[in-house]
């Protein structure tokens, strides 16, 4: 049984944040990511392809959001981070592979999101500086006024803690 227009919109809206985040990871622009989500929703409804189940729709939506993000970067090259077409194609290929590896990737991403939410504010700020704002460890050390080795140790502990948290949450899901 194929999903109807109402079901498609319902599933997309339930996953709006995750789909927008997939686009944001590429474009690093919240407004563009929201526009991309809207384009994905519009395409999902106006496509001539039928979605037989929610997982097929969601897989298509994440892949489409990433590809739309890459297209957006190509159109806005003057404002982009300078990624060349070859790198963009490699990113697209890698995301396609990750998306086709099944629900395990989605489960890990959900576990990561939950684990990140549970971190103390200082830890979130450190990760934000490193991975969102793109500061290197030397810049972070100067910015927050701690020793460079302390930055390395904190990030290492955070990575290990997140890995443990994710593995624990995945284990819980599989044992339930």
VOGU-3710 file (C-alpha; in Angstrom, 3 decimals, decimal comma):
1> xxxxxxxxxx> 0,000/0,000/0,000  1,489/3,321/-1,025  1,626/6,376/1,208  -0,883/9,082/0,357  -0,162/12,814/0,319  -1,374/13,251/3,906  0,849/10,431/5,215  3,868/11,748/3,301  3,463/15,231/4,799  2,862/13,791/8,269
11> xxxxxxxxxx> 6,080/11,728/8,168  8,109/14,604/6,747  6,839/17,048/9,361  7,585/14,564/12,158  11,172/14,439/10,886  11,487/18,090/9,908  14,343/18,805/12,317  16,363/15,778/11,213  15,856/16,456/7,496  16,702/20,145/7,928
21> xxxxxxxxxx> 19,778/19,123/9,929  20,909/16,894/7,063  20,703/19,920/4,762  22,318/22,208/7,335  25,316/19,875/7,634  26,004/20,647/3,990  25,070/24,329/3,667  25,742/25,608/7,229  22,893/28,097/6,784  19,688/27,708/8,792
31> xxxxxxxxxx> 17,512/29,636/6,341  18,824/27,682/3,373  18,307/24,412/5,271  14,675/25,357/5,931  14,180/26,240/2,254  15,698/22,904/1,316  13,318/21,079/3,669  10,382/22,831/2,022  11,693/21,850/-1,430  12,023/18,242/-0,289
41> xxxxxxxxxx> 8,435/18,251/1,011  7,162/19,774/-2,224  9,060/17,253/-4,344  7,785/14,365/-2,233  4,196/15,352/-2,921  4,554/16,271/-6,585  6,772/13,346/-7,618  5,365/10,679/-9,849  7,150/8,034/-7,750  5,165/6,196/-5,117
51> xxxxxxxxxx> 6,490/5,618/-1,609  5,446/2,204/-0,377  6,505/2,733/3,243  7,852/5,321/5,687  11,477/4,048/5,551  11,578/4,474/1,770  10,225/8,012/2,071  12,678/8,947/4,825  15,678/7,509/3,005  14,669/9,439/-0,115
61> xxxxxxxxxx> 14,116/12,636/1,930  17,568/12,538/3,576  19,354/11,829/0,307  17,361/14,541/-1,463  18,060/17,095/1,302  21,793/16,435/1,070  21,793/16,641/-2,711  19,729/19,830/-2,618  22,292/21,200/-0,162  25,125/20,378/-2,532
71> xxxxxxxxxx> 23,234/22,031/-5,385  22,644/25,084/-3,178  26,380/25,317/-2,467  27,162/25,095/-6,165  24,697/27,903/-6,942  26,063/30,063/-4,123  29,741/29,319/-4,694  30,749/32,913/-3,941  29,406/32,522/-0,423  30,324/28,867/0,073
81> xxxxxxxxxx> 33,181/27,366/2,005  35,101/26,806/-1,219  34,448/23,098/-1,601  35,214/22,078/-5,154  32,925/19,969/-7,319  35,047/16,842/-6,920  34,794/17,014/-3,120  31,065/17,704/-3,342  30,604/14,627/-5,532  32,591/12,528/-3,041
91> xxxxxxxxxx> 30,399/13,790/-0,188  27,290/12,932/-2,172  28,603/9,428/-2,883  29,518/8,840/0,763  26,102/10,008/1,989  24,398/7,768/-0,533  26,423/4,820/0,757  25,646/5,698/4,371  21,956/6,078/3,588  21,825/2,739/1,822
101> xxxxxxxxxx> 23,431/0,994/4,787  20,018/0,865/6,369  18,345/1,744/9,641  21,552/1,270/11,643  22,806/4,691/10,485  19,527/6,371/11,438  19,533/4,677/14,830  23,102/5,804/15,492  22,235/9,378/14,483  19,240/9,381/16,825
111> xxxxxxxxxx> 21,392/7,964/19,620  24,027/10,631/18,974  21,398/13,357/19,116  20,065/12,053/22,434  23,576/11,713/23,864  24,501/15,242/22,798  21,379/16,641/24,454  22,356/15,043/27,751  25,812/16,680/27,856  26,601/19,500/30,265
121> xxxxxxxxxx> 26,539/22,986/28,751  30,359/23,368/28,914  30,799/20,188/26,901  28,219/21,282/24,343  30,002/24,614/23,992  33,363/22,917/23,451  31,924/20,629/20,763  30,141/23,579/19,199  33,381/25,567/18,972  35,184/22,616/17,421
131> xxxxxxxxxx> 32,645/21,179/15,011  30,086/23,892/14,354  32,250/27,000/14,411  35,259/25,154/12,978  37,902/26,347/15,435  41,016/24,221/15,745  42,238/23,136/19,171  44,803/25,955/19,451  42,116/28,557/18,741  39,778/26,923/21,257
141> xxxxxxxxxx> 42,459/26,924/23,946  43,062/30,651/23,422  39,355/31,436/23,193  38,342/29,747/26,454  41,628/30,319/28,264  42,845/26,801/28,952  45,948/24,803/28,091  46,063/23,170/24,644  46,562/19,709/26,185  43,438/20,266/28,284
151> xxxxxxxxxx> 41,439/20,904/25,083  42,771/17,666/23,569  41,962/15,702/26,725  38,466/17,155/27,040  37,653/16,436/23,414  39,057/12,934/23,723  36,950/12,254/26,832  33,876/13,695/25,101  34,424/11,483/22,047  34,867/8,391/24,219
161> xxxxxxxxxx> 31,833/9,276/26,315  29,679/9,860/23,246  30,854/6,593/21,694  29,983/4,738/24,907  26,608/6,482/25,180  25,720/5,711/21,547  26,765/2,069/21,860  24,735/1,763/25,076  21,608/3,258/23,452  21,966/1,052/20,355
171> xxxxxx> 22,461/-1,997/22,585  19,289/-1,075/24,504  17,290/-0,846/21,287  18,525/-4,230/20,052  17,845/-5,974/23,366  14,312/-4,578/23,654
//
